[in-house]
């Protein structure tokens, strides 16, 4: 039954049928052919998937990102990042990465980061003489950080599906995200020195203070989000609501870069993006139910155990599998389909469910920037006008670095989980 479901889903997806429709048709076919279950169960499970307070955070964080994109908040962040690290050789490359890290703490969406910061950063790098494919590659890679550093939309979804603490999952993305950003900056410095390209601005405390003061209202967003969640003052869902309301207020009344007339369009844009994600979510719920009924998680667990009982080896195998999945499948769909299958398998050999969620999200975030279906890759091509082939060629060193970083995270679980253990005492 599971093989038929997956087979129909993959075939339909290959021929171009939308993911949610493909998954829904596959579920109906499996139910009709292999069970006596009434189809009303499909509808009921879909309703259950959406009847979740946690999932309300998804559209609210998407709304926050859309407000930042439309209001020009990214411009203030970029100028502040330029003042902070623009004086290092290869300056604007470092600025692109640091801006990506800061923006990641606000939007939670890699696509939003490419669309807002990417275009501005690529144009700035081009004017300073950086090769355009390299400029696109560095911004593409930096966009991945928005899915790793909290508040990550994919991390919220994955934690919800895996039934682990969303707050702990978000915090667990901090160390990997910061390490990735630092290593990316290191490679940018090496590349610029080797090829004698890049720029270097004058270091100025005055400029840091000036741009920091202008950007301060925006920079308070991640502090408000993480501070409230860590202290338990509000839940991640409530934090998402506060973030969107705060972003709207500073855009309208502080920066005055957003008009009331733009808000209906932003809400409509948010609704379209949310509908795409949640449509996949509701069709994935009956699929997970059928996988459980068919015993697929137990079968996968038994296969993994025969390969190895070492948690690190099992996670490396899972990572290799996730890389392949991320290349061909939408990240949201992959979470809803794979978590019910893989989670029981990895926990059977002693892998922490929270750690599994973190590695899963990082691996699928990697899929957002890799061919052939990486949505951020196509977004970067669209905003830059550069061909996919040239972007992928320039991005290969970044892909290799990212692969080794994820392997490093897998073999150093305790190091990755330091913020969670320190903040939550688990």
Steps between C-alpha positions, in 0.01 A plus 500: 500500500779741592691420181192564288433829679860618454510374142186688394619811681843498330359431151239774530759745634739422212233571238436840654189452712515719815650326803192528719271363229744216424515402865123523547424282195762245613340478845151450355628229264676315784190514721270371225730216394639377831259591780132505585541840657232756400630797304348726764803403711717692254297815551504452876878457511543809281289705741702368795824608332379860480328510838828603661591814691867436422446520123364854533863608542572413136284766329597757764875457437435507124312827554796637698738419215265652242470822702880527522534438128248769405601761758872510430604387848769290330673820379565615858629157600732489199649842578563397861666174393716695254622724781577198720694275260545702179854598611623137472654404165222367278270736691172481310519122494518500881220754507277269294557216748459710815187664357365153428565395861329808642205479261471129585416600856199690370343335197548122538483455122791438262293599196405831663868563571602446138218720373563790736869510592633299206414743225643798687816314602568351156476844339739647758752218446475540122581873525810422709637265233410160642423235234122487473472119535709520820285787630187293440657187653594671826152648543337169406705315761437766765124468442519148640570650842143633520379142525756408768513803730176561698223581435503241220166414339623154399631439854158584643329263256749218560482533879121498483491185286762326717317605818806657660530839669490776239686738729780248553517422128532868414776550757686195368544678166707782653840329525490337152381827344775711657772245416383482140505878470855525643634224272333659197670831585831318531464349153398837354817656644714217357334521156536877476866489605580217260335665199591855604143624487286669755485829682577643840323793662640719775432383854300758695340472844301808412351330193419186699321712761315706237376204294435298814278772640302516176469121485428461874119472472545214248784338697273478804277248319714189567564616856126536562432163340768294671484684831129439540521135403800429723340660804175318433315829479336393177487200269663483153158561345440806714854614419417480129195720555703752700772502231256572218322773700829660606637491144185667370518772767865592439450490122196731518594739780878484558654453157183617321603282208172309482165641391163384625399436139775235470375288788209322322741392224751372757229303680385350168861404420531340843175308450626356170830389653326358807244317287776325308669376818187402688341326200801267504459459876138389487561242225809367678302416814305205351823384335670482841198313635525242219875457550436425866219257412729320257783478753743689277686681785571165670626351173730795436627475858584132456689575177704777664580282801635228271732759341627634831401549862732798542289820521765705316522253211121480476472881490767517228298250295183702561683819402610347169139398438372847590743663257347295218146574617573872534623513141168378361227574755356811661635539854157536663367189328815310594452585868140381510579180310837402648475591869235232578716245314850590617445622856410158648792349309766737631367507856517118505881528488516775762492822297347796687174597320584869543843453344344307212262790432789748490708290255189431290426870463862594423519225236172605340609865514801387298252361247350848460820625338600194295381390154281380345200633698653734760251787528764742629723412206229603254416809706869604491507448124189714462623795709849496345425410138781242514453151353449199728806329350735787588357534850538128570857503368594791726317341795677163494768598758222629726308173457809298597566717806137468609510121463804471725344739752188285531717189545687688773171581675395136486819375667496777764143472628582620853668812363200583278256455787686729743245789485208264562666334801608836640168681450257216572707275726426185298 
